[in-house]
Every structure is written in C-alpha cells, then in structure tokens.
Amino acid sequence: MTLARSAVLLLMLGLGLGALGEAMAQPSPWALEKCARYRQAWAEALLRFSNAPPSPGFRADHEAFLAADCKEARRACPESAADIALANAMTKAALNLGLSGSFLPFICRG
C-alpha cells in the first residue's frame, strides 16, 4: 500500500469515527422522554413540598442536571430533612414513570 493510500484510509477512518462520536453524543429519543417525564415530576414535587423547600445547594445541583437534559454528572446530595424527603419522593416518582434508579441524580461523596 502506498503512503498516499494509507493517508486516505486513515483520513476516512478518522472521519467515520468522528461521525460515530457525534451520533453517540446525541441523546436518544427515550433519553429525552425520560428527562421530560422526570422534569415534570420535579416541578410537581416542588409544588407539593413548597412548605419545606429543598436547600439551595441541593436544588441548584438538581436543576443543573435538568438543564443539561439529565446528562449532567449526578451530584445532587440531599442533606437536610427536606432534601431527603424530596429525594425520596423523586425516587418513587421516577420508578413509577418507568425510569431506573440509576437515572437519578442523587449522590453524596464524602
């Protein structure tokens, strides 16, 4: 194989991998649907728990997850009693909506 043919082959392979990477970066229709369902449940839960709102940090981290179409790193850590009650309600809602527990953005790292 000549050097020119090798270069063309490598270029084609690189372009193919680039297109594959772009396709993989696009969220699937199901991923978008899951996020839409979860976003609606979050809005309803905030209304339901309005007498005991979540802490500002928990809410901000959770809303960053939603703003990133539920692709943001899971980092919302429920710390207060209100945060924990809301996280428990969201866990139940997610499961009732057909979402897996691994979808949830809740994680606490010590």
N, CA, C and O atoms as a GROMACS GRO file, in nm:
protein
  440
    1MET      N    1   0.085  -0.117   0.000
    1MET     CA    2   0.000   0.000   0.000
    1MET      C    3   0.090   0.124   0.000
    1MET      O    4   0.189   0.130   0.073
    2THR      N    5   0.054   0.218  -0.081
    2THR     CA    6   0.136   0.339  -0.090
    2THR      C    7   0.108   0.430   0.027
    2THR      O    8   0.008   0.414   0.098
    3LEU      N    9   0.196   0.524   0.047
    3LEU     CA   10   0.180   0.621   0.155
    3LEU      C   11   0.053   0.704   0.134
    3LEU      O   12  -0.018   0.733   0.230
    4ALA      N   13   0.024   0.741   0.011
    4ALA     CA   14  -0.095   0.820  -0.019
    4ALA      C   15  -0.222   0.741   0.013
    4ALA      O   16  -0.317   0.796   0.069
    5ARG      N   17  -0.224   0.614  -0.023
    5ARG     CA   18  -0.341   0.530   0.006
    5ARG      C   19  -0.359   0.512   0.156
    5ARG      O   20  -0.471   0.514   0.207
    6SER      N   21  -0.248   0.497   0.227
    6SER     CA   22  -0.255   0.484   0.373
    6SER      C   23  -0.312   0.610   0.435
    6SER      O   24  -0.394   0.603   0.526
    7ALA      N   25  -0.269   0.723   0.385
    7ALA     CA   26  -0.318   0.850   0.438
    7ALA      C   27  -0.467   0.865   0.413
    7ALA      O   28  -0.541   0.910   0.501
    8VAL      N   29  -0.512   0.828   0.292
    8VAL     CA   30  -0.655   0.837   0.259
    8VAL      C   31  -0.735   0.742   0.348
    8VAL      O   32  -0.841   0.778   0.398
    9LEU      N   33  -0.684   0.622   0.368
    9LEU     CA   34  -0.752   0.525   0.453
    9LEU      C   35  -0.764   0.576   0.596
    9LEU      O   36  -0.869   0.565   0.658
   10LEU      N   37  -0.656   0.631   0.648
   10LEU     CA   38  -0.659   0.686   0.784
   10LEU      C   39  -0.754   0.804   0.794
   10LEU      O   40  -0.825   0.817   0.894
   11LEU      N   41  -0.758   0.888   0.692
   11LEU     CA   42  -0.850   1.002   0.692
   11LEU      C   43  -0.995   0.954   0.692
   11LEU      O   44  -1.078   1.006   0.766
   12MET      N   45  -1.024   0.854   0.609
   12MET     CA   46  -1.160   0.800   0.603
   12MET      C   47  -1.199   0.737   0.736
   12MET      O   48  -1.311   0.754   0.783
   13LEU      N   49  -1.107   0.665   0.795
   13LEU     CA   50  -1.134   0.603   0.924
   13LEU      C   51  -1.159   0.709   1.030
   13LEU      O   52  -1.251   0.696   1.111
   14GLY      N   53  -1.079   0.814   1.030
   14GLY     CA   54  -1.096   0.923   1.126
   14GLY      C   55  -1.229   0.994   1.108
   14GLY      O   56  -1.296   1.026   1.207
   15LEU      N   57  -1.269   1.018   0.983
   15LEU     CA   58  -1.398   1.081   0.958
   15LEU      C   59  -1.512   0.993   1.003
   15LEU      O   60  -1.612   1.041   1.058
   16GLY      N   61  -1.499   0.864   0.980
   16GLY     CA   62  -1.602   0.770   1.024
   16GLY      C   63  -1.616   0.767   1.175
   16GLY      O   64  -1.728   0.763   1.227
   17LEU      N   65  -1.505   0.769   1.245
   17LEU     CA   66  -1.511   0.769   1.391
   17LEU      C   67  -1.568   0.900   1.443
   17LEU      O   68  -1.638   0.902   1.544
   18GLY      N   69  -1.538   1.010   1.374
   18GLY     CA   70  -1.594   1.140   1.414
   18GLY      C   71  -1.745   1.140   1.403
   18GLY      O   72  -1.814   1.188   1.492
   19ALA      N   73  -1.796   1.086   1.293
   19ALA     CA   74  -1.941   1.079   1.274
   19ALA      C   75  -2.004   0.988   1.378
   19ALA      O   76  -2.113   1.017   1.429
   20LEU      N   77  -1.937   0.879   1.408
   20LEU     CA   78  -1.987   0.787   1.511
   20LEU      C   79  -1.992   0.857   1.646
   20LEU      O   80  -2.089   0.843   1.720
   21GLY      N   81  -1.888   0.932   1.676
   21GLY     CA   82  -1.885   1.004   1.803
   21GLY      C   83  -1.996   1.106   1.812
   21GLY      O   84  -2.057   1.122   1.918
   22GLU      N   85  -2.024   1.177   1.702
   22GLU     CA   86  -2.133   1.274   1.702
   22GLU      C   87  -2.267   1.205   1.721
   22GLU      O   88  -2.351   1.254   1.796
   23ALA      N   89  -2.286   1.093   1.655
   23ALA     CA   90  -2.411   1.019   1.670
   23ALA      C   91  -2.430   0.970   1.813
   23ALA      O   92  -2.540   0.972   1.866
   24MET      N   93  -2.321   0.927   1.875
   24MET     CA   94  -2.330   0.878   2.012
   24MET      C   95  -2.354   0.992   2.110
   24MET      O   96  -2.411   0.970   2.217
   25ALA      N   97  -2.313   1.113   2.076
   25ALA     CA   98  -2.330   1.228   2.165
   25ALA      C   99  -2.474   1.276   2.167
   25ALA      O  100  -2.516   1.341   2.263
   26GLN      N  101  -2.551   1.246   2.062
   26GLN     CA  102  -2.690   1.287   2.056
   26GLN      C  103  -2.774   1.199   2.149
   26GLN      O  104  -2.764   1.077   2.143
   27PRO      N  105  -2.856   1.261   2.233
   27PRO     CA  106  -2.940   1.179   2.321
   27PRO      C  107  -3.046   1.105   2.240
   27PRO      O  108  -3.099   1.157   2.141
   28SER      N  109  -3.076   0.986   2.283
   28SER     CA  110  -3.178   0.906   2.215
   28SER      C  111  -3.316   0.965   2.246
   28SER      O  112  -3.332   1.039   2.343
   29PRO      N  113  -3.414   0.932   2.163
   29PRO     CA  114  -3.550   0.980   2.192
   29PRO      C  115  -3.597   0.935   2.331
   29PRO      O  116  -3.666   1.010   2.400
   30TRP      N  117  -3.560   0.814   2.372
   30TRP     CA  118  -3.600   0.765   2.504
   30TRP      C  119  -3.532   0.846   2.614
   30TRP      O  120  -3.595   0.876   2.716
   31ALA      N  121  -3.406   0.882   2.595
   31ALA     CA  122  -3.336   0.963   2.695
   31ALA      C  123  -3.404   1.098   2.711
   31ALA      O  124  -3.420   1.147   2.823
   32LEU      N  125  -3.445   1.158   2.600
   32LEU     CA  126  -3.515   1.286   2.606
   32LEU      C  127  -3.652   1.271   2.673
   32LEU      O  128  -3.693   1.357   2.751
   33GLU      N  129  -3.720   1.162   2.643
   33GLU     CA  130  -3.851   1.137   2.705
   33GLU      C  131  -3.838   1.115   2.856
   33GLU      O  132  -3.917   1.168   2.934
   34LYS      N  133  -3.736   1.038   2.896
   34LYS     CA  134  -3.715   1.016   3.039
   34LYS      C  135  -3.692   1.148   3.110
   34LYS      O  136  -3.748   1.173   3.217
   35CYS      N  137  -3.611   1.232   3.051
   35CYS     CA  138  -3.581   1.360   3.113
   35CYS      C  139  -3.706   1.448   3.120
   35CYS      O  140  -3.729   1.515   3.221
   36ALA      N  141  -3.786   1.447   3.015
   36ALA     CA  142  -3.910   1.526   3.016
   36ALA      C  143  -4.004   1.479   3.125
   36ALA      O  144  -4.064   1.560   3.196
   37ARG      N  145  -4.018   1.348   3.140
   37ARG     CA  146  -4.104   1.292   3.246
   37ARG      C  147  -4.052   1.332   3.384
   37ARG      O  148  -4.128   1.373   3.472
   38TYR      N  149  -3.922   1.320   3.400
   38TYR     CA  150  -3.861   1.350   3.528
   38TYR      C  151  -3.870   1.499   3.560
   38TYR      O  152  -3.895   1.537   3.674
   39ARG      N  153  -3.850   1.584   3.459
   39ARG     CA  154  -3.859   1.728   3.477
   39ARG      C  155  -3.999   1.768   3.526
   39ARG      O  156  -4.014   1.852   3.614
   40GLN      N  157  -4.102   1.706   3.466
   40GLN     CA  158  -4.240   1.733   3.507
   40GLN      C  159  -4.264   1.688   3.651
   40GLN      O  160  -4.329   1.758   3.729
   41ALA      N  161  -4.211   1.571   3.686
   41ALA     CA  162  -4.227   1.521   3.823
   41ALA      C  163  -4.157   1.614   3.922
   41ALA      O  164  -4.209   1.636   4.032
   42TRP      N  165  -4.041   1.669   3.885
   42TRP     CA  166  -3.969   1.762   3.972
   42TRP      C  167  -4.052   1.888   3.996
   42TRP      O  168  -4.062   1.936   4.108
   43ALA      N  169  -4.112   1.941   3.890
   43ALA     CA  170  -4.195   2.062   3.904
   43ALA      C  171  -4.313   2.034   3.997
   43ALA      O  172  -4.347   2.118   4.081
   44GLU      N  173  -4.374   1.919   3.982
   44GLU     CA  174  -4.488   1.883   4.068
   44GLU      C  175  -4.443   1.862   4.212
   44GLU      O  176  -4.513   1.901   4.306
   45ALA      N  177  -4.328   1.801   4.230
   45ALA     CA  178  -4.277   1.777   4.366
   45ALA      C  179  -4.243   1.909   4.436
   45ALA      O  180  -4.267   1.923   4.556
   46LEU      N  181  -4.187   2.003   4.364
   46LEU     CA  182  -4.156   2.133   4.425
   46LEU      C  183  -4.283   2.201   4.476
   46LEU      O  184  -4.282   2.264   4.582
   47LEU      N  185  -4.391   2.189   4.401
   47LEU     CA  186  -4.518   2.246   4.446
   47LEU      C  187  -4.570   2.170   4.568
   47LEU      O  188  -4.617   2.231   4.664
   48ARG      N  189  -4.560   2.039   4.564
   48ARG     CA  190  -4.610   1.955   4.674
   48ARG      C  191  -4.531   1.978   4.802
   48ARG      O  192  -4.588   1.974   4.912
   49PHE      N  193  -4.402   2.002   4.789
   49PHE     CA  194  -4.316   2.020   4.906
   49PHE      C  195  -4.283   2.168   4.930
   49PHE      O  196  -4.180   2.199   4.990
   50SER      N  197  -4.369   2.258   4.885
   50SER     CA  198  -4.341   2.401   4.896
   50SER      C  199  -4.333   2.449   5.041
   50SER      O  200  -4.268   2.550   5.069
   51ASN      N  201  -4.398   2.379   5.133
   51ASN     CA  202  -4.390   2.419   5.274
   51ASN      C  203  -4.258   2.380   5.338
   51ASN      O  204  -4.225   2.430   5.446
   52ALA      N  205  -4.182   2.291   5.275
   52ALA     CA  206  -4.049   2.251   5.324
   52ALA      C  207  -3.956   2.242   5.201
   52ALA      O  208  -3.922   2.132   5.157
   53PRO      N  209  -3.917   2.358   5.147
   53PRO     CA  210  -3.838   2.357   5.023
   53PRO      C  211  -3.698   2.298   5.044
   53PRO      O  212  -3.647   2.296   5.156
   54PRO      N  213  -3.638   2.250   4.935
   54PRO     CA  214  -3.503   2.195   4.946
   54PRO      C  215  -3.400   2.303   4.972
   54PRO      O  216  -3.425   2.422   4.950
   55SER      N  217  -3.285   2.262   5.020
   55SER     CA  218  -3.177   2.358   5.043
   55SER      C  219  -3.132   2.415   4.908
   55SER      O  220  -3.145   2.349   4.806
   56PRO      N  221  -3.079   2.538   4.908
   56PRO     CA  222  -3.038   2.600   4.781
   56PRO      C  223  -2.936   2.517   4.703
   56PRO      O  224  -2.945   2.509   4.581
   57GLY      N  225  -2.839   2.456   4.770
   57GLY     CA  226  -2.738   2.378   4.700
   57GLY      C  227  -2.796   2.253   4.636
   57GLY      O  228  -2.762   2.220   4.522
   58PHE      N  229  -2.883   2.184   4.708
   58PHE     CA  230  -2.946   2.064   4.654
   58PHE      C  231  -3.032   2.099   4.533
   58PHE      O  232  -3.028   2.032   4.430
   59ARG      N  233  -3.109   2.205   4.547
   59ARG     CA  234  -3.195   2.248   4.436
   59ARG      C  235  -3.111   2.288   4.314
   59ARG      O  236  -3.143   2.250   4.202
   60ALA      N  237  -3.006   2.364   4.336
   60ALA     CA  238  -2.921   2.411   4.226
   60ALA      C  239  -2.856   2.293   4.154
   60ALA      O  240  -2.852   2.290   4.031
   61ASP      N  241  -2.804   2.197   4.230
   61ASP     CA  242  -2.740   2.080   4.168
   61ASP      C  243  -2.841   1.997   4.090
   61ASP      O  244  -2.812   1.947   3.981
   62HIS      N  245  -2.960   1.983   4.146
   62HIS     CA  246  -3.064   1.906   4.078
   62HIS      C  247  -3.109   1.977   3.952
   62HIS      O  248  -3.129   1.912   3.849
   63GLU      N  249  -3.125   2.107   3.958
   63GLU     CA  250  -3.170   2.181   3.841
   63GLU      C  251  -3.061   2.190   3.734
   63GLU      O  252  -3.093   2.204   3.615
   64ALA      N  253  -2.935   2.182   3.773
   64ALA     CA  254  -2.826   2.174   3.673
   64ALA      C  255  -2.837   2.044   3.596
   64ALA      O  256  -2.814   2.041   3.475
   65PHE      N  257  -2.873   1.936   3.664
   65PHE     CA  258  -2.896   1.807   3.600
   65PHE      C  259  -3.007   1.818   3.496
   65PHE      O  260  -2.995   1.768   3.384
   66LEU      N  261  -3.116   1.884   3.534
   66LEU     CA  262  -3.228   1.900   3.441
   66LEU      C  263  -3.191   1.991   3.325
   66LEU      O  264  -3.229   1.964   3.211
   67ALA      N  265  -3.119   2.098   3.353
   67ALA     CA  266  -3.079   2.193   3.248
   67ALA      C  267  -2.990   2.128   3.144
   67ALA      O  268  -2.987   2.170   3.028
   68ALA      N  269  -2.916   2.025   3.184
   68ALA     CA  270  -2.828   1.952   3.092
   68ALA      C  271  -2.901   1.833   3.029
   68ALA      O  272  -2.838   1.737   2.985
   69ASP      N  273  -3.034   1.840   3.024
   69ASP     CA  274  -3.116   1.730   2.970
   69ASP      C  275  -3.085   1.598   3.037
   69ASP      O  276  -3.081   1.493   2.972
   70CYS      N  277  -3.062   1.604   3.166
   70CYS     CA  278  -3.041   1.486   3.250
   70CYS      C  279  -2.915   1.408   3.213
   70CYS      O  280  -2.906   1.288   3.237
   71LYS      N  281  -2.818   1.477   3.156
   71LYS     CA  282  -2.691   1.414   3.121
   71LYS      C  283  -2.579   1.462   3.212
   71LYS      O  284  -2.471   1.403   3.214
   72GLU      N  285  -2.604   1.567   3.288
   72GLU     CA  286  -2.503   1.623   3.378
   72GLU      C  287  -2.462   1.516   3.479
   72GLU      O  288  -2.540   1.428   3.515
   73ALA      N  289  -2.341   1.527   3.524
   73ALA     CA  290  -2.293   1.433   3.626
   73ALA      C  291  -2.388   1.436   3.746
   73ALA      O  292  -2.432   1.541   3.790
   74ARG      N  293  -2.416   1.318   3.796
   74ARG     CA  294  -2.506   1.308   3.911
   74ARG      C  295  -2.432   1.356   4.034
   74ARG      O  296  -2.334   1.296   4.077
   75ARG      N  297  -2.481   1.465   4.092
   75ARG     CA  298  -2.409   1.523   4.204
   75ARG      C  299  -2.499   1.586   4.309
   75ARG      O  300  -2.449   1.647   4.403
   76ALA      N  301  -2.630   1.573   4.297
   76ALA     CA  302  -2.720   1.633   4.394
   76ALA      C  303  -2.720   1.548   4.521
   76ALA      O  304  -2.762   1.432   4.520
   77CYS      N  305  -2.674   1.606   4.630
   77CYS     CA  306  -2.664   1.534   4.756
   77CYS      C  307  -2.769   1.588   4.854
   77CYS      O  308  -2.757   1.701   4.901
   78PRO      N  309  -2.871   1.508   4.885
   78PRO     CA  310  -2.970   1.551   4.983
   78PRO      C  311  -2.908   1.550   5.123
   78PRO      O  312  -2.859   1.447   5.169
   79GLU      N  313  -2.912   1.665   5.190
   79GLU     CA  314  -2.850   1.674   5.322
   79GLU      C  315  -2.952   1.706   5.432
   79GLU      O  316  -2.946   1.646   5.540
   80SER      N  317  -3.042   1.797   5.407
   80SER     CA  318  -3.140   1.834   5.508
   80SER      C  319  -3.257   1.735   5.506
   80SER      O  320  -3.270   1.654   5.414
   81ALA      N  321  -3.341   1.744   5.607
   81ALA     CA  322  -3.459   1.658   5.612
   81ALA      C  323  -3.549   1.686   5.492
   81ALA      O  324  -3.608   1.594   5.434
   82ALA      N  325  -3.561   1.813   5.454
   82ALA     CA  326  -3.644   1.849   5.338
   82ALA      C  327  -3.584   1.792   5.209
   82ALA      O  328  -3.658   1.744   5.123
   83ASP      N  329  -3.451   1.798   5.197
   83ASP     CA  330  -3.385   1.741   5.079
   83ASP      C  331  -3.411   1.591   5.070
   83ASP      O  332  -3.441   1.539   4.962
   84ILE      N  333  -3.399   1.523   5.181
   84ILE     CA  334  -3.417   1.378   5.183
   84ILE      C  335  -3.561   1.340   5.150
   84ILE      O  336  -3.584   1.245   5.075
   85ALA      N  337  -3.658   1.414   5.204
   85ALA     CA  338  -3.798   1.387   5.173
   85ALA      C  339  -3.825   1.407   5.024
   85ALA      O  340  -3.897   1.328   4.962
   86LEU      N  341  -3.768   1.513   4.967
   86LEU     CA  342  -3.788   1.540   4.826
   86LEU      C  343  -3.718   1.434   4.740
   86LEU      O  344  -3.774   1.388   4.640
   87ALA      N  345  -3.597   1.396   4.777
   87ALA     CA  346  -3.525   1.291   4.703
   87ALA      C  347  -3.601   1.158   4.708
   87ALA      O  348  -3.607   1.087   4.609
   88ASN      N  349  -3.657   1.125   4.824
   88ASN     CA  350  -3.737   1.002   4.835
   88ASN      C  351  -3.860   1.009   4.744
   88ASN      O  352  -3.893   0.911   4.678
   89ALA      N  353  -3.926   1.124   4.743
   89ALA     CA  354  -4.044   1.140   4.657
   89ALA      C  355  -4.005   1.129   4.510
   89ALA      O  356  -4.077   1.069   4.431
   90MET      N  357  -3.891   1.187   4.473
   90MET     CA  358  -3.846   1.181   4.334
   90MET      C  359  -3.805   1.040   4.294
   90MET      O  360  -3.823   0.999   4.180
   91THR      N  361  -3.750   0.966   4.388
   91THR     CA  362  -3.714   0.827   4.360
   91THR      C  363  -3.839   0.746   4.330
   91THR      O  364  -3.842   0.669   4.234
   92LYS      N  365  -3.942   0.763   4.412
   92LYS     CA  366  -4.068   0.692   4.388
   92LYS      C  367  -4.131   0.735   4.257
   92LYS      O  368  -4.179   0.652   4.180
   93ALA      N  369  -4.130   0.865   4.231
   93ALA     CA  370  -4.189   0.916   4.106
   93ALA      C  371  -4.114   0.859   3.985
   93ALA      O  372  -4.176   0.817   3.888
   94ALA      N  373  -3.983   0.858   3.992
   94ALA     CA  374  -3.902   0.808   3.880
   94ALA      C  375  -3.936   0.662   3.851
   94ALA      O  376  -3.954   0.624   3.736
   95LEU      N  377  -3.944   0.582   3.955
   95LEU     CA  378  -3.976   0.440   3.936
   95LEU      C  379  -4.118   0.422   3.881
   95LEU      O  380  -4.142   0.335   3.798
   96ASN      N  381  -4.211   0.505   3.927
   96ASN     CA  382  -4.348   0.499   3.876
   96ASN      C  383  -4.357   0.544   3.730
   96ASN      O  384  -4.448   0.504   3.658
   97LEU      N  385  -4.262   0.627   3.688
   97LEU     CA  386  -4.259   0.675   3.550
   97LEU      C  387  -4.184   0.581   3.456
   97LEU      O  388  -4.170   0.610   3.338
   98GLY      N  389  -4.136   0.470   3.508
   98GLY     CA  390  -4.064   0.374   3.426
   98GLY      C  391  -3.916   0.404   3.411
   98GLY      O  392  -3.851   0.351   3.320
   99LEU      N  393  -3.863   0.487   3.498
   99LEU     CA  394  -3.721   0.521   3.494
   99LEU      C  395  -3.647   0.432   3.593
   99LEU      O  396  -3.703   0.393   3.695
  100SER      N  397  -3.524   0.402   3.564
  100SER     CA  398  -3.447   0.318   3.656
  100SER      C  399  -3.387   0.401   3.767
  100SER      O  400  -3.373   0.523   3.755
  101GLY      N  401  -3.351   0.336   3.874
  101GLY     CA  402  -3.287   0.405   3.985
  101GLY      C  403  -3.153   0.466   3.947
  101GLY      O  404  -3.110   0.564   4.007
  102SER      N  405  -3.087   0.408   3.848
  102SER     CA  406  -2.958   0.463   3.806
  102SER      C  407  -2.972   0.595   3.731
  102SER      O  408  -2.872   0.664   3.708
  103PHE      N  409  -3.093   0.630   3.693
  103PHE     CA  410  -3.119   0.758   3.624
  103PHE      C  411  -3.107   0.876   3.720
  103PHE      O  412  -3.070   0.986   3.680
  104LEU      N  413  -3.139   0.852   3.844
  104LEU     CA  414  -3.149   0.960   3.943
  104LEU      C  415  -3.016   1.034   3.964
  104LEU      O  416  -2.910   0.972   3.957
  105PRO      N  417  -3.023   1.164   3.989
  105PRO     CA  418  -2.900   1.244   4.004
  105PRO      C  419  -2.843   1.248   4.145
  105PRO      O  420  -2.752   1.326   4.172
  106PHE      N  421  -2.894   1.166   4.234
  106PHE     CA  422  -2.854   1.176   4.375
  106PHE      C  423  -2.728   1.097   4.405
  106PHE      O  424  -2.718   0.978   4.376
  107ILE      N  425  -2.632   1.166   4.462
  107ILE     CA  426  -2.509   1.101   4.506
  107ILE      C  427  -2.443   1.192   4.610
  107ILE      O  428  -2.442   1.314   4.596
  108CYS      N  429  -2.389   1.130   4.711
  108CYS     CA  430  -2.315   1.203   4.815
  108CYS      C  431  -2.177   1.143   4.825
  108CYS      O  432  -2.160   1.023   4.846
  109ARG      N  433  -2.080   1.227   4.812
  109ARG     CA  434  -1.941   1.181   4.822
  109ARG      C  435  -1.879   1.246   4.944
  109ARG      O  436  -1.888   1.367   4.962
  110GLY      N  437  -1.817   1.164   5.025
  110GLY     CA  438  -1.760   1.214   5.149
  110GLY      C  439  -1.626   1.262   5.133
  110GLY      O  440  -1.564   1.307   5.230
   0.00000   0.00000   0.00000
